[in-house]
Amino acid sequence: MWIVELGQIGRAGQPNTRTLSRNVSPSRRDAERIAEKLLVERGVQSDVAARMAKIADKWTDDFPTRTTVRIFEE
């Protein structure tokens, strides 16, 4: 199973990142689709395709929206 976590980067004095949502998917491809949809819904202004290329098991950040996402296998 693949896990997609959407998070928010903390501001100064707050925890670094907090998880906003967690989705489970049977395949990596489906997980990537979920991640892309979540990024667009959060208003990520930067190139979503470039952002998707960087997604791995570490948080991938979009600083203008303070949105972060990661995909990992469980």
N, C-alpha and C positions, 0 to 999 in steps of 0.2 A: 504494500500500500504506500502511496505517496502522500505526503502532507504538504499543504500550502498554508503558510502563516503570513498574515498581513499585520504589520506593526506600525507604530508611530514613534518617531525619534523624539526623545525627551528634550525639553529646553534646559537651559542652565539650572542646576539645582534639582532636577528631576531625574528619575532613573533613565539610563541610556535609551532603552527601547522597551516598549510594552506591546504585547500581542493584542490586537484588536479582534482578529478572527482566525479560526483554524478550520480548514477544509480537508477532507480525506478523498483521495481519488485512486482508482485502480491502476492508472497508467501515468507515466511521466508526461506524455502528450496531453492528456486531459488536465493534469495538474498545471501545465503551462497555460492552457486556455483559461483556467480559473484565475490564475495569477494575473494574466493580461486583463481580464474583465475587472478584477478588483482594482488594478492600477488605474484603469480608465474611470471607473466609478469614483475613485478618490480624487480625480482631477489632476492626475500627473500630467504636467505640461510638456516635459521633455519627451524625446523620441521613445515611445513605448517599445518599439522593436529593439532598439539598442539596450534598453533596460532589461528586456527579456533575455537577451544574449548573455547578460552578466549573472542571471539568477542561478544560484547554487544553494549549497547547504548553509552558507553564511548570509547575513542580512545584506540586501542590495538597496541602497538608499537613494531617494529623490529628495534633495534638501529643500527645494521651494515648497513642497507640500508636506514635508516631514514624514513622508510615507516610506515604508520599507517592506520588503517581501523576501521570503525564502521558500525553497522547495527542497524537501529531503525525503529519503525512503525510510520507512519504519519497519 
